[in-house]
């Protein structure tokens, strides 16, 4: 019974936990490992962006950006 309560408490605590946000510059330093894109691709995709983002937010943004065509 105690094990079930501990598992439930762990699940609740990880769901309420917010992911750490990083600056564009810090994400760019590790873009190859995190997103599988080159520094120049990352720079082009995030041109003009400011603020801090989670890794998942940036991954979603980059995937969407890569699907856009060239104008």
N, C-alpha and C positions, 0 to 999 in steps of 0.2 A: 504494500500500500504506500509506503513512504517513497519507494522508487518511482511510482507513477506520479506522485505529487512533485517530485524533484524534476522529472522529465517535463511535466506540464509547466513548471516554473521556468525551466531553461528555455522552452519553446516561446513562452510569453516574453521573456527578457530579450531574446534575440529578435523577435518581431518588432518590439518597440525601439530597438536600437537604431539610431540613424547612422547612415554611412558617412564616412569622412569625405569632405569636399576638398579639392585641390585646385590650385590656380592653373590657368592655361599653360603657363611656363613650366610648371612642375609636371603636368601631364605630357607636354611636348618632350621633355627630357627622357621620358620612358615610353614614348608612343609606339616604338617597334615591339616591345615586349607586351604592352597592354592591349594594343589595338591591331598590331600587324601591319601598320602603315609607316611609310618613311616620314622623316622630319618635314620634308618639303610638302608632302601631301597633307600632313597634319596642319602645317602652317597655312596652306591654302584653304583648307576646310574651315579653319577657325579664324580666318582673317576678320578683324574688327570685333571679335568677341572679347568680352571682359568678364570678370567675376570668377567664381569658383564652382566646380562641378564634381559630381561623384564619377567614378570610373564607369558605372553603368549608364549614367546620363550621357556622358561623352561617347560611349560605344554606340548607343542608340542614335545619337546625332550623326556620328560618322557613317554609320550604315545607311541612314537616310540620305546623307549628302552624297555618298558614292553612287546611289541609285539615280540621282538627278542627271539629266543630260547636259551637254555643253550648249550654251546659248549662242 
